[in-house]
């Protein structure tokens, strides 16, 4: 039931789902507790100043699995109560918008220097959708596998980004930067600086579990290979790949099936996985408890390409 054929159609012989698209939309699910301030996160983990002597590492390099399960559980009980405020949503919106347009994303991937042409990417739009409230326990009403009581209701914020193409880790790093801006952990000026070719800085990578491919756009393919392509009695002999909703128009049947699958399978899976594995909680622990220094700081590797 996790694999479905949502639509099909006749295409050209050299059609490739990845290279024939002209833009793509990804969605990232952010639990609202990621918008908590560093002080709120540290208070929830009851660590205070106990970790002052920790080494300067990035969250992605920390040993998240070494967290005391009881500490993680108690922190979760506090942080899951958080609800995004209008001010946080506005700051998140502004933070995401900073990435729109053409920029050098060398700080938002791996092993790509500022002088590498592939670092330049074009982001058409990046915006948050309205938060959604999920009943405790994830997508179903069962208890967790470890026998613990169900989690409290959780608030999640869907983010949608549309671009021509993306680098490795680019979306997850952009999410991390925008979320940090929303919770007051980084300034707009620092994010703008990170997109400059003259800067080289550390940016954390948000958990992979929240990211999924939402839509592929084939507008140029539809125009040049279908509408202007071969015809039989005036009718195109290939199908248009119409998998994107258009505001003010009826939603195509294939798009309805895609939305149903996303809401019935993909998003509930992400939420259930967080209930069971607490990947986002571990990320917050690594970022705000283990890694008090070095994030958004300069990297002295001017010779690195």
C-alpha positions in Angstrom: 0.0 0.0 0.0 3.1 2.3 0.2 3.6 2.1 -3.6 1.0 3.4 -6.0 0.7 4.2 -9.7 -0.8 7.7 -9.5 -0.9 8.4 -13.3 0.7 7.3 -16.6 0.9 8.6 -20.1 2.8 8.1 -23.4 6.1 10.1 -23.7 8.9 10.5 -26.1 11.5 7.8 -26.4 14.2 9.8 -24.7 12.0 11.1 -21.9 13.6 11.1 -18.4 11.6 12.0 -15.4 14.5 13.9 -13.8 16.2 15.6 -16.7 13.0 16.4 -18.7 11.5 18.5 -15.9 12.2 22.3 -15.9 11.5 22.8 -12.2 10.8 20.8 -9.1 9.0 21.4 -5.7 10.0 19.8 -2.5 8.2 19.9 0.8 9.8 19.8 4.3 7.8 19.2 7.5 9.0 21.2 10.4 7.8 20.4 14.0 7.0 23.7 15.6 9.3 23.1 18.6 12.2 23.7 16.2 11.2 27.4 16.5 11.9 27.4 20.3 14.7 29.7 21.3 18.0 28.2 22.4 17.2 29.2 26.0 13.9 27.3 25.8 15.6 24.2 24.4 18.4 24.2 27.0 15.8 24.6 29.8 13.8 21.7 28.4 16.8 19.5 28.4 17.7 20.6 31.9 21.3 20.9 31.0 22.0 24.5 32.0 25.7 25.2 31.9 26.7 21.5 32.2 28.0 21.4 28.6 30.1 24.5 28.6 33.2 22.4 27.9 31.9 20.6 24.8 33.9 20.7 21.7 33.0 23.0 18.8 31.3 20.6 16.3 28.4 20.9 14.0 25.2 19.1 14.9 25.5 16.7 12.0 28.8 15.4 13.4 27.5 15.0 17.0 26.7 11.6 18.5 23.0 12.1 18.8 22.3 8.5 19.6 24.3 8.9 22.9 21.5 11.1 24.4 20.0 9.7 27.6 16.6 8.4 26.6 15.0 9.7 29.8 16.4 13.2 29.2 15.1 13.0 25.6 11.7 11.9 26.8 11.3 14.7 29.4 12.5 17.3 27.0 10.0 16.1 24.4 7.1 16.4 26.9 8.0 20.1 27.2 8.9 21.0 23.7 6.0 19.3 22.0 3.7 21.7 23.7 5.1 24.6 21.7 2.9 26.3 19.2 4.3 28.7 16.6 3.5 32.3 17.3 2.5 34.8 14.6 5.8 36.6 15.1 7.8 33.3 14.6 5.8 32.5 11.5 6.5 35.9 10.1 10.2 35.6 10.8 10.2 32.1 9.2 8.5 33.5 6.1 11.1 36.3 5.9 14.0 33.9 6.5 12.8 31.5 3.7 12.3 34.4 1.3 16.0 35.4 1.7 16.9 32.3 -0.4 14.7 33.2 -3.3 16.4 34.3 -6.5 19.9 33.3 -7.9 22.6 32.9 -5.3 25.8 31.0 -4.6 24.9 28.0 -2.4 28.4 26.8 -1.7 27.8 27.1 2.0 24.7 24.9 1.6 26.3 21.8 0.2 29.4 19.7 0.5 32.8 20.0 -1.4 31.7 22.8 -3.7 33.7 26.0 -3.7 32.3 29.5 -4.3 34.2 29.6 -7.6 32.4 26.5 -8.8 29.7 27.4 -11.3 27.5 24.6 -10.0 27.1 26.4 -6.7 24.8 29.0 -8.5 21.2 27.9 -8.1 17.8 29.7 -8.8 15.1 29.4 -6.2 11.7 30.5 -7.6 9.8 30.4 -4.3 10.2 29.2 -0.7 7.3 29.7 1.7 5.6 28.2 4.8 2.1 26.8 4.7 -0.4 27.0 7.5 0.6 24.9 10.5 -1.3 21.7 11.1 -2.1 20.1 14.4 -1.7 16.3 14.6 -3.3 14.3 17.4 -0.9 12.8 20.0 0.8 9.5 19.0 1.3 10.4 15.4 -1.0 9.3 12.6 -2.7 6.6 14.6 -3.9 6.1 18.2 -1.6 3.3 19.2 1.0 3.6 22.0 4.6 3.8 21.2 6.5 0.5 20.7 8.4 1.0 24.0 5.2 1.1 26.0 5.4 4.8 26.8 2.1 6.8 26.8 1.1 8.6 23.7 2.8 11.9 22.8 0.8 15.1 23.2 -0.7 16.8 20.2 2.0 18.0 17.8 2.1 21.1 15.5 3.9 20.8 12.2 4.7 23.5 9.7 4.9 22.4 6.0 7.5 24.3 3.9 7.5 24.3 0.1 10.4 25.2 -2.1 10.4 25.5 -5.9 13.6 25.6 -7.9 15.2 24.5 -11.1 17.5 22.0 -9.3 19.2 21.6 -6.0 22.6 20.6 -4.6 23.2 17.9 -2.0 21.9 18.9 1.4 20.9 22.4 0.0 17.3 22.3 1.1 18.0 20.9 4.5 20.6 23.5 5.2 18.3 26.3 4.0 15.6 25.0 6.3 18.1 25.0 9.2 19.1 28.6 8.5 15.5 29.8 8.1 14.3 28.0 11.3 17.3 29.5 13.2 16.3 32.9 11.9 12.7 32.4 13.1 13.8 31.5 16.6 16.3 34.3 16.8 19.4 32.2 16.6 20.8 33.9 13.5 20.3 37.3 11.8 19.1 38.1 8.3 22.4 39.7 7.7 24.3 36.5 8.5 22.1 34.5 6.1 22.6 37.1 3.4 26.4 36.9 4.0 26.2 33.1 3.7 25.0 33.5 0.2 27.9 35.7 -0.8 30.8 34.2 -2.8 33.2 35.9 -0.4 31.9 33.9 2.6 32.7 30.4 3.9 30.8 29.4 7.0 29.3 26.5 8.8 25.5 25.9 8.3 23.8 23.0 10.0 21.9 20.3 8.1 18.3 19.8 9.3 17.2 16.1 9.6 16.5 14.2 6.4 13.3 12.8 7.8 11.2 15.9 7.0 12.0 16.2 3.3 10.2 14.7 0.3 9.7 15.3 -3.4 6.3 17.0 -3.9 6.0 17.9 -7.6 7.9 17.8 -10.9 7.0 20.4 -13.5 7.2 19.6 -17.2 6.0 22.9 -18.7 8.6 23.0 -21.4 8.2 19.3 -22.3 4.4 19.8 -22.6 4.9 22.8 -24.8 7.7 21.6 -27.2 7.2 17.8 -27.2 3.4 17.5 -26.8 1.6 20.6 -28.1 4.2 21.2 -30.9 5.1 17.6 -31.3 3.8 14.8 -33.6 0.0 14.7 -34.1 -2.5 12.1 -35.4 -5.4 13.8 -37.1 -4.5 17.0 -35.3 -4.4 15.4 -31.9 -1.0 15.1 -30.1 0.1 11.5 -29.8 1.7 12.1 -26.4 0.1 12.9 -23.1 0.6 16.2 -21.3 2.2 15.6 -17.9 -0.2 17.8 -15.9 0.6 17.1 -12.3 0.5 20.6 -10.8 -2.5 22.4 -9.3 -3.4 25.8 -10.7 -5.0 28.4 -8.5 -8.6 29.2 -9.6 -8.9 26.0 -11.7 -10.2 22.6 -10.9 -7.6 20.2 -9.6 -6.7 17.5 -12.2 -7.6 13.9 -11.1 -3.9 12.9 -11.0 -3.1 15.8 -8.7 -6.0 14.8 -6.4 -4.5 11.3 -6.2 -1.1 12.7 -5.4 -2.4 14.9 -2.6 -4.3 12.0 -1.2 -1.2 9.8 -1.2 0.8 12.6 0.4 -1.7 13.2 3.2 -2.5 9.6 3.8 1.0 8.0 3.6 3.9 10.4 3.4 3.2 13.0 6.0 1.8 10.5 8.6 5.0 8.4 8.0 7.2 11.4 8.8 5.2 12.2 12.0 5.1 8.6 13.2 8.9 8.3 12.6 9.5 11.3 14.9 7.3 9.8 17.6 9.3 6.6 17.5 12.9 7.9 16.8 12.8 11.5 17.9 15.2 12.6 15.2 14.2 16.3 15.4 14.5 16.3 19.2 18.0 14.8 18.8 18.9 17.4 16.3 17.9 20.2 18.7 19.9 18.6 21.5 23.0 18.5 19.2 22.6 22.0 18.0 21.8 23.8 21.2 23.4 21.6 23.9 26.4 20.0 22.3 27.2 22.7 19.8 27.1 26.1 21.5 29.8 27.6 19.2 31.0 27.5 15.6 27.6 27.5 13.8 27.5 30.3 11.2 31.1 30.9 12.0 33.8 31.3 9.3 35.7 28.3 7.9 39.3 28.9 7.2 39.7 26.8 4.1 40.3 29.3 1.3 42.0 26.7 -0.8 39.1 24.3 -0.6 37.3 23.9 -3.9 
